[in-house]
Amino acid sequence: MRPVLLLAAAAAAAAPFPPDRFESEIRPLLAANCFECHTKAAMGGLRLDSREAALKGGSSGAAIQPGASSQSLLVSVIEHTHKRLKMPPKGKLDAGQIAVLREWIDAGAPWPESAVKPHVQAAGHWSLRPVRDPAIPTPKRTGWAVTATDRFILARLEQEGLAPAPELDRRALIRRVTFDLTGLPPTPGETAAFVNDKLPGAYERVVERLLSSPHYGERWGRHWLDLARYSDGRQAARDDDPYPNAFRYRDWVVNAFNRDLPYDVFIKAQIAADLMPEPTRRESLAGLGFQTLGLSDDDRVDVTTRVFLGFTAGCAQCHDHKYDPIPTRDYYSLLGVFKSSKVDQHPLVPADEVERYKKAKAEVDERQAVLKRFMDRQIGQVSEIFASQTSIYIIGAWRVLAGGQADKDLDPETVKRWTDYLQRAKRDHPHMDAWDELMKQTGGPAKATEAQVREVAARLHSSVQEIFAEKRAIDDRNYVKVGGIEGMKDTAKVIKTLVDALPITKYYFWRDLASGPYKVEDLAFPGGVFYYGAKDVERFFSPAWKGYLATQRAEIKALEQAMPKPYPYWDVLADQPKPRNVRVAIRGNNATPGEEAPRRFLSALSEGEPAPFRKGSGRLELAEAIASPSNPLTARVMVNRIWKHHFGEGLVRSSSNFGRNGETPSHPELLDHLASRFAASWSVKAMHREMVLSATYRMTSDSVSPEAVAKDPANRLLSRANVRERLEAESVRDAVLFVAGTLNPELGGPAAPLTDSFSRRALYATVSRGKPERAMTLFDFPDAGATSESRAVTVGPMQRLFFLNSGFITRNSAALAARLERESSDPRARIQRAYELLYSRPPAEEEIRLGLDFVAAKPDAWPRYAQVLLSAAEFSAVK
């Protein structure tokens, strides 16, 4: 038998070596010990970053003989049995490492990355097959279907022996479609006009009016902002660091939907607007906010692939994707695209204006930083001084608690703070236990002897000195870790740096004595016993110190008053001067680099081997590949997202995961039909028309046949409309303002805090990552720190309590009552008007009687009656 056949036989007989063992044991071992010299550098002519390279070997021959570790050059070299070569240079591997390398070679040296081409693996998965426009079915039932969508739905229902539910009445239908397309309820006049319009095309005219409304872009722009993880600030330790111009991206998205910007252009603008030709470039630059909202290039890879492709490429950061044909190398190919880009600003004013502002701002920032460092030093020194007098102040506080007086030389405010602290019933640390035990044993301050108090005070004094000394040493180390003064200025670096800290109980003792005030959620800490902030510490200053402080403040104020206003700009990406590929990080660890990953598109979505990107960073080529009509995912994913918002859930329920671990489509032919139509025009509004004009959309959710419940309990076949238990957070709030007549309809502009008096649409309220607005999260507003494909829908007592106790609801209940009073003096007419405004229907006679009885009870009952109507589930839901 020839040697090659003998080796093959040996490999076949050897125990298998699973791919996950290669990734967890072999590749990291090679990366840590071999790649520095035997990848790109190829010392001795040898590379060890692929199986082919290892088999080829270098000037000393093949590095491995698959199936025969004892005959492999690599083994003799690492075992130091080779006459000349002994590797790695830094020292011999341990016995376990050598053993696993031998085991791997004896198993045939499998190298999973080169075993199977990803696009071959993907061939059978439905989402990666080309989009085909199937033949439109011809159902048996005639007269029901309005659009091609209906024929697909009806054919499937007939196949299962089911029939569609009846159509909604006109009042419920206009309420549903108005909320769906604008996020607001219809006016009573709009409802009446539709109900009374008997001419053909009445509903079509309603839909066109809604699609032409500027509120359409606000509604559908908000859906997109969920995906884009929109926020008005970057999460920091306490309060968000503001993105002062983030609203410009939000407004660009709203405008893009309103003008029906072709979806392929919409995609490209959010990936590579800066690389597009004029005038598209100028019109699209604000779209790059999609990328700049992210905190890292890893986040950009993940969000870009999830949102546009429904592909979880981020899961391939540490290893080949467990389910989908995305090798780790593909992840780093995309990461190289974003690593070759940088976050930048595109000013909307002339360059000289920008320069003037930056120069003035830098001067003010530097002067403020100097002043802050001065004040921080003084605050710290005052704390240190009082800490050095711990025992004296404890004794002084004890005298006061015992009914006497403290030494006149002691600071009265600090004595008062100590008396309060010594009486505290509960603490988060044990360091004051000696004091508490003394008080328990003696029966209180008045019965403790001075000698006893002095002994405990001395012990506490020693503890304070030790903890303060430990805290100073830790602060010094952290100062160096962060990078000194310049590093301390970089909030993001401070947050990301792994700093040292006091043990938790010591920290709580230090906090109680020296920390400044802070508030986290409902926890408010007023400040430590020794802590005197910038306003209070000045009383300890000498006249010279006070004069210096007054001078500095006056000069800074003058500089601030003379400083130009901040200039407007778009947050954008720009190519780095020298785009570069990145290396695969083995197991996601940058300290163990692997092979270089050329910047290119995903293998699973390419014909053959993906071509490397050649234009700068490659972002434009990436955008074009994603937005290509031939891409099997892009149109399917967006059509499915639109469908989800109209029908309650997508044809594919996992709307950001079209991979093997996601859901399969309930109606694959319909999905492809819609996707093929969408890719032909890229018109989002055309998709709305196809969906909301359908008979499927117009069905009621109330009519449920026993057969449908038995055969399709989850209503995946759409024999009826899906029940919508509650409107989204923004629509609930906006609808309250709308019916109360207090809604400010102004479009666009900077965000503002969502106070009870905020009267614009919730879209324009500040979105925080660190401190989300509770009134919104109560109604399931998503986490702005991550892309959100769908929102939870909860219905619970806290939401009811919001309607009962919120200042926002109370305020707008009064406004609604005043509106009803202005429009009519007749109580019955007011009640009828209220029902038309809030529920798009007239009240029943029983509802009128109950309302009249309620408002007749007290003269001021109308605001409370309005609040009752707003609190009803019918107001915050659609049929």
BATOR-425727 format. One line per field, with one value per residue (C-alpha): residue in one letter; x negated, y, z. Coordinates in steps of 0.1 Angstrom, whole numbers. Layout:
rest <- [a;...]
X <- [X;...]
Y <- [Y;...]
Z <- [Z;...]
! end
This chain:
rest <- [m;r;p;v;l;l;l;a;a;a;a;a;a;a;a;p;f;p;p;d;r;f;e;s;e;i;r;p;l;l;a;a;n;c;f;e;c;h;t;k;a;a;m;g;g;l;r;l;d;s;r;e;a;a;l;k;g;g;s;s;g;a;a;i;q;p;g;a;s;s;q;s;l;l;v;s;v;i;e;h;t;h;k;r;l;k;m;p;p;k;g;k;l;d;a;g;q;i;a;v;l;r;e;w;i;d;a;g;a;p;w;p;e;s;a;v;k;p;h;v;q;a;a;g;h;w;s;l;r;p;v;r;d;p;a;i;p;t;p;k;r;t;g;w;a;v;t;a;t;d;r;f;i;l;a;r;l;e;q;e;g;l;a;p;a;p;e;l;d;r;r;a;l;i;r;r;v;t;f;d;l;t;g;l;p;p;t;p;g;e;t;a;a;f;v;n;d;k;l;p;g;a;y;e;r;v;v;e;r;l;l;s;s;p;h;y;g;e;r;w;g;r;h;w;l;d;l;a;r;y;s;d;g;r;q;a;a;r;d;d;d;p;y;p;n;a;f;r;y;r;d;w;v;v;n;a;f;n;r;d;l;p;y;d;v;f;i;k;a;q;i;a;a;d;l;m;p;e;p;t;r;r;e;s;l;a;g;l;g;f;q;t;l;g;l;s;d;d;d;r;v;d;v;t;t;r;v;f;l;g;f;t;a;g;c;a;q;c;h;d;h;k;y;d;p;i;p;t;r;d;y;y;s;l;l;g;v;f;k;s;s;k;v;d;q;h;p;l;v;p;a;d;e;v;e;r;y;k;k;a;k;a;e;v;d;e;r;q;a;v;l;k;r;f;m;d;r;q;i;g;q;v;s;e;i;f;a;s;q;t;s;i;y;i;i;g;a;w;r;v;l;a;g;g;q;a;d;k;d;l;d;p;e;t;v;k;r;w;t;d;y;l;q;r;a;k;r;d;h;p;h;m;d;a;w;d;e;l;m;k;q;t;g;g;p;a;k;a;t;e;a;q;v;r;e;v;a;a;r;l;h;s;s;v;q;e;i;f;a;e;k;r;a;i;d;d;r;n;y;v;k;v;g;g;i;e;g;m;k;d;t;a;k;v;i;k;t;l;v;d;a;l;p;i;t;k;y;y;f;w;r;d;l;a;s;g;p;y;k;v;e;d;l;a;f;p;g;g;v;f;y;y;g;a;k;d;v;e;r;f;f;s;p;a;w;k;g;y;l;a;t;q;r;a;e;i;k;a;l;e;q;a;m;p;k;p;y;p;y;w;d;v;l;a;d;q;p;k;p;r;n;v;r;v;a;i;r;g;n;n;a;t;p;g;e;e;a;p;r;r;f;l;s;a;l;s;e;g;e;p;a;p;f;r;k;g;s;g;r;l;e;l;a;e;a;i;a;s;p;s;n;p;l;t;a;r;v;m;v;n;r;i;w;k;h;h;f;g;e;g;l;v;r;s;s;s;n;f;g;r;n;g;e;t;p;s;h;p;e;l;l;d;h;l;a;s;r;f;a;a;s;w;s;v;k;a;m;h;r;e;m;v;l;s;a;t;y;r;m;t;s;d;s;v;s;p;e;a;v;a;k;d;p;a;n;r;l;l;s;r;a;n;v;r;e;r;l;e;a;e;s;v;r;d;a;v;l;f;v;a;g;t;l;n;p;e;l;g;g;p;a;a;p;l;t;d;s;f;s;r;r;a;l;y;a;t;v;s;r;g;k;p;e;r;a;m;t;l;f;d;f;p;d;a;g;a;t;s;e;s;r;a;v;t;v;g;p;m;q;r;l;f;f;l;n;s;g;f;i;t;r;n;s;a;a;l;a;a;r;l;e;r;e;s;s;d;p;r;a;r;i;q;r;a;y;e;l;l;y;s;r;p;p;a;e;e;e;i;r;l;g;l;d;f;v;a;a;k;p;d;a;w;p;r;y;a;q;v;l;l;s;a;a;e;f;s;a;v;k]
X <- [0;-13;-22;7;31;15;19;55;62;46;67;99;91;82;108;127;117;149;148;156;125;104;119;115;81;61;66;60;29;15;25;8;-24;-29;-10;-33;-60;-41;-12;-19;-56;-60;-94;-112;-87;-61;-26;-3;29;46;45;33;3;-6;-6;-27;-52;-83;-120;-122;-93;-56;-47;-22;-15;23;29;-7;-18;-50;-61;-51;-78;-56;-55;-93;-99;-75;-88;-123;-135;-144;-182;-180;-146;-130;-98;-82;-111;-97;-97;-85;-48;-35;-27;11;7;-16;8;38;18;8;44;55;29;36;73;63;56;92;94;132;128;116;138;170;177;204;225;227;240;266;280;310;323;354;343;311;328;334;367;392;426;449;481;510;535;571;592;626;644;651;659;639;603;594;556;532;524;560;558;527;544;577;562;544;575;595;567;573;611;614;631;622;639;663;652;649;675;664;659;636;618;609;598;575;559;555;536;516;505;502;502;532;569;592;612;649;652;630;649;683;670;659;690;712;691;710;690;666;631;640;616;588;592;588;556;541;549;532;501;498;501;468;479;473;436;436;454;433;401;406;408;375;359;366;345;318;315;321;313;304;274;247;250;226;221;251;266;263;236;258;258;269;276;290;325;313;311;345;359;342;358;393;387;375;407;429;413;412;375;367;357;325;314;326;302;272;277;274;243;223;240;207;195;225;226;240;268;277;248;258;294;285;256;279;288;254;268;278;241;230;257;237;209;185;177;188;222;223;217;244;271;264;268;298;318;312;306;323;290;273;238;228;230;199;177;161;167;184;221;237;267;262;235;215;179;160;139;170;177;142;145;174;157;127;151;162;127;116;142;144;171;170;190;204;209;239;222;191;156;146;177;168;133;143;167;142;115;138;152;117;107;138;135;99;107;136;115;88;114;130;97;90;124;121;88;102;133;110;87;115;127;92;89;122;113;81;103;127;123;126;159;173;166;181;213;216;215;244;264;258;273;242;223;194;161;165;135;154;174;211;223;199;209;246;238;220;249;273;250;244;282;288;307;294;262;248;216;203;177;199;209;186;205;239;229;216;249;268;247;248;284;276;253;262;252;219;187;162;136;158;166;130;120;146;138;101;109;132;106;81;106;113;76;69;98;90;54;65;89;61;39;66;74;38;37;69;56;27;49;73;44;40;57;64;79;101;116;127;160;162;126;134;164;146;115;115;106;99;123;126;142;179;183;153;167;200;182;161;193;211;182;168;189;208;245;261;293;298;334;352;321;310;277;275;237;212;205;173;184;188;196;186;212;205;168;161;167;135;114;90;95;68;86;119;105;89;122;142;117;118;156;159;134;151;185;172;158;191;210;187;187;206;236;229;229;253;239;247;231;215;189;159;132;100;70;56;83;71;82;84;74;98;98;96;125;132;100;80;49;49;51;57;57;64;100;102;130;158;195;209;201;236;249;222;218;186;158;168;147;126;139;116;132;118;133;157;189;204;197;213;243;248;245;272;295;291;325;307;300;325;328;332;366;380;369;384;416;420;414;441;465;458;469;502;511;497;469;447;452;418;423;386;383;346;336;342;316;319;327;355;390;401;427;464;470;437;452;470;437;419;446;445;407;404;429;410;376;390;399;384;415;426;459;467;464;487;513;510;515;540;563;566;597;573;565;601;613;626;609;642;655;637;651;645;629;603;595;590;570;551;552;524;541;510;533;551;587;594;575;551;563;544;546;530;516;478;465;463;497;513;497;502;539;545;531;549;584;578;569;535;513;486;484;450;427;390;364;344;356;370;377;410;426;463;465;447;473;455;457;437;414;398;392;356;347;322;302;292;324;354;386;407;440;429;413;445;461;432;410;379;344;326;292;300;319;355;374;406;421;436;473;482;515;514;525;496;509;544;528;510;544;557;527;505;502;501;535;550;538;553;585;591;582;606;634;628;628;662;675;664;681;714;734;757;744;758;741;708;710;718;689;665;673;668;634;621;636;647;683;715;723;751;781;770;735;752;774;744;724;752;756;719;715;747;733;709;704;667;673;665;626;631;655;630;604;627;632;594;588;610;593;612;594;559;567;580;602]
Y <- [0;34;59;82;53;42;77;78;45;56;88;68;45;74;87;117;152;174;209;225;210;224;259;256;238;237;271;290;270;277;314;319;301;300;328;356;341;317;337;367;368;331;327;297;298;283;294;277;297;271;233;238;259;234;205;226;234;255;252;222;203;196;206;179;144;139;106;103;126;107;115;151;178;200;174;168;206;213;182;195;162;177;181;217;232;238;258;279;302;313;278;242;235;216;179;185;209;185;156;174;185;148;137;162;152;115;123;135;172;183;221;229;263;247;217;230;262;282;289;252;246;273;260;243;269;287;322;320;307;333;352;339;354;324;321;337;311;309;301;285;312;343;378;380;386;422;420;392;389;378;351;336;338;324;295;284;287;267;241;237;238;273;305;341;362;389;425;451;478;510;529;502;499;536;536;506;519;554;542;518;544;575;563;587;581;595;626;623;642;618;588;603;611;576;560;582;579;554;560;533;537;553;532;536;574;571;551;576;605;587;578;615;627;639;618;587;593;599;566;544;563;553;516;520;538;507;487;514;515;552;573;609;600;574;555;567;559;580;603;597;616;636;631;667;661;626;641;650;613;608;636;622;588;604;624;594;575;605;610;572;572;540;514;505;541;541;512;527;560;543;524;546;579;597;575;580;604;639;651;618;621;655;644;612;620;623;587;576;583;546;537;565;556;524;523;500;485;451;466;480;446;430;457;461;424;419;449;447;410;393;375;371;376;388;352;344;368;340;309;298;304;274;273;295;295;324;314;335;348;364;383;398;406;429;441;452;474;493;493;511;538;564;584;620;652;669;706;724;758;773;760;793;792;757;767;797;776;748;772;790;758;743;773;772;735;738;766;747;716;735;750;716;700;729;724;686;689;713;691;661;679;690;654;643;669;658;622;629;642;613;604;641;645;612;623;657;642;618;648;664;631;627;662;683;704;697;715;750;745;718;727;727;714;684;677;677;653;629;630;621;593;578;575;558;526;507;508;488;478;465;491;510;478;487;519;503;475;501;519;486;475;508;518;549;579;594;562;555;567;590;563;538;563;573;536;530;563;555;521;538;565;538;521;554;561;527;528;564;553;523;544;569;540;526;560;565;531;538;573;556;529;554;575;604;637;632;598;612;635;606;594;563;553;557;535;508;507;478;498;486;492;490;458;465;469;492;512;516;530;553;564;572;594;610;604;631;630;608;593;559;549;554;554;589;594;629;629;617;631;647;657;694;701;731;754;745;740;776;786;768;788;816;850;843;811;828;856;831;812;844;855;821;820;855;849;816;833;860;834;815;846;854;819;813;790;753;747;721;689;655;625;605;579;586;563;559;573;538;511;477;442;428;394;368;370;334;328;365;373;400;389;357;369;343;346;379;383;403;429;414;403;373;340;326;355;354;334;314;330;366;392;415;451;475;509;524;509;488;503;513;479;464;487;478;441;444;466;444;431;397;395;369;384;421;424;395;409;444;431;409;438;459;429;424;459;455;420;416;393;386;359;350;355;359;391;397;361;345;318;281;289;313;306;294;315;307;316;313;319;351;363;358;374;405;405;403;432;452;447;458;493;495;515;511;529;505;477;494;497;460;451;475;475;437;420;401;433;443;412;414;397;391;362;330;297;265;249;278;274;237;238;271;282;307;322;317;311;344;333;364;395;392;407;438;441;475;503;510;535;564;560;558;591;608;598;613;646;643;638;664;690;697;679;702;688;704;681;675;694;687;663;675;657;638;659;659;692;679;683;671;635;611;605;639;632;625;588;578;545;548;562;553;573;552;563;548;516;510;505;484;510;491;492;518;501;473;468;458;437;437;450;431;438;436;446;450;469;494;507;512;530;553;564;569;588;603;640;638;621;644;674;662;650;686;697;672;683;719;710;692;722;746;725;721;732;701;672;646;661;663;626;618;639;623;588;599;615;586;555;565;554;568;558;534;547;529;546;580;574;563;593;618;602;606;642;652;640;670;703;695;659;665;662;630;617;624;606;575;575;578;550;525;497;506;539;523;494;488;460]
Z <- [0;-9;20;11;14;47;61;50;66;98;98;92;121;145;169;154;165;167;152;185;201;173;180;218;220;188;171;204;210;176;178;211;203;165;147;157;134;111;96;75;84;73;90;75;47;70;77;102;98;75;69;34;46;73;48;23;50;47;40;64;48;57;92;98;85;90;109;120;147;154;118;119;120;141;169;169;170;200;218;214;199;166;161;151;156;190;192;204;212;246;260;255;256;285;282;280;250;232;238;224;193;188;192;166;140;146;139;105;115;106;101;100;83;51;52;38;19;37;6;-1;34;29;-4;11;35;23;32;11;-21;-47;-45;-71;-78;-77;-96;-78;-66;-78;-47;-51;-33;-54;-45;-13;-24;-32;-37;-47;-10;-3;-29;-12;22;10;-9;22;43;18;19;56;54;69;59;65;92;83;76;103;105;90;123;136;103;100;136;129;97;111;141;120;95;117;153;160;162;135;142;145;113;94;109;99;64;58;72;50;18;-3;-35;-48;-35;-2;18;-8;-5;33;29;4;27;56;35;25;61;77;107;86;87;124;130;107;115;151;141;123;153;174;150;148;187;186;216;224;244;251;283;310;347;358;332;295;276;251;214;208;171;172;164;129;122;137;115;84;90;94;62;43;51;43;8;2;-3;-22;3;-15;-12;24;31;13;31;65;56;31;24;25;-4;-26;-56;-54;-49;-31;-8;5;9;27;51;81;75;88;123;121;125;148;174;180;206;188;154;167;174;139;124;145;140;103;96;119;107;69;64;93;98;133;121;155;167;146;166;187;166;134;137;153;130;100;73;87;95;119;91;75;107;107;70;79;111;89;69;100;115;83;91;118;135;122;121;90;100;86;88;72;83;99;122;132;140;161;182;187;198;222;235;241;261;283;288;298;323;337;341;359;382;388;397;421;438;438;456;482;487;491;515;537;538;547;575;590;586;606;634;635;671;682;663;676;711;704;689;719;742;723;723;760;766;768;743;719;721;708;684;665;633;643;610;611;647;637;608;632;657;629;617;651;655;622;627;597;578;548;566;599;607;632;650;680;685;682;706;732;730;734;764;782;774;754;751;785;803;785;802;785;787;769;742;738;734;707;690;688;671;646;640;630;607;589;585;570;546;535;529;509;489;480;468;447;432;423;405;386;376;359;343;328;314;337;332;295;301;328;303;281;297;274;283;320;317;298;319;344;376;411;439;477;490;492;529;531;502;520;550;529;510;543;553;521;489;472;468;440;429;413;405;438;459;468;488;503;507;533;568;557;522;515;479;457;473;509;510;503;540;548;524;533;518;492;481;479;458;434;431;424;397;380;380;366;338;328;328;305;282;281;273;245;231;198;199;192;154;140;124;112;129;101;92;71;57;75;55;53;52;65;70;105;118;131;169;181;205;202;220;203;222;201;165;137;99;81;70;37;37;16;17;35;18;21;0;-26;-58;-52;-32;-23;-41;-18;-14;-33;-27;5;36;15;30;-3;-17;14;11;-26;-19;9;-13;-44;-58;-62;-24;-12;23;20;4;24;57;51;37;67;91;74;75;112;121;101;111;146;137;107;81;97;134;141;121;127;124;90;98;107;143;133;123;89;70;75;38;19;-15;-3;13;-20;-40;-19;-18;-56;-60;-33;-50;-83;-69;-34;-25;12;6;-22;3;27;0;-9;27;42;11;13;26;49;67;70;88;124;153;171;149;158;145;165;135;133;170;166;134;139;176;170;139;118;87;93;93;114;125;154;187;197;234;237;216;218;244;220;205;240;250;217;216;250;238;205;220;247;220;235;210;194;158;150;132;139;160;191;217;251;284;286;314;322;303;272;244;213;200;222;192;200;237;249;247;273;274;311;325;303;309;333;318;285;298;318;284;270;253;242;255;234;239;215;182;190;164;184;216;244;250;286;302;340;370;369;336;351;380;356;342;378;393;366;365;327;326;352;332;300;315;326;291;275;299;289;252;257;276;248;221;238;268;266;289;266;235;255;263;227;215;241;227;192;201;222;207;172;179;194;230;238;257;288;285;282;313;333;322;330;365;371;360;379;412;416;397;390;379;342;345;365;340;312;332;335;297;291;315;297;279;247;245;244;220;185;172]
! end
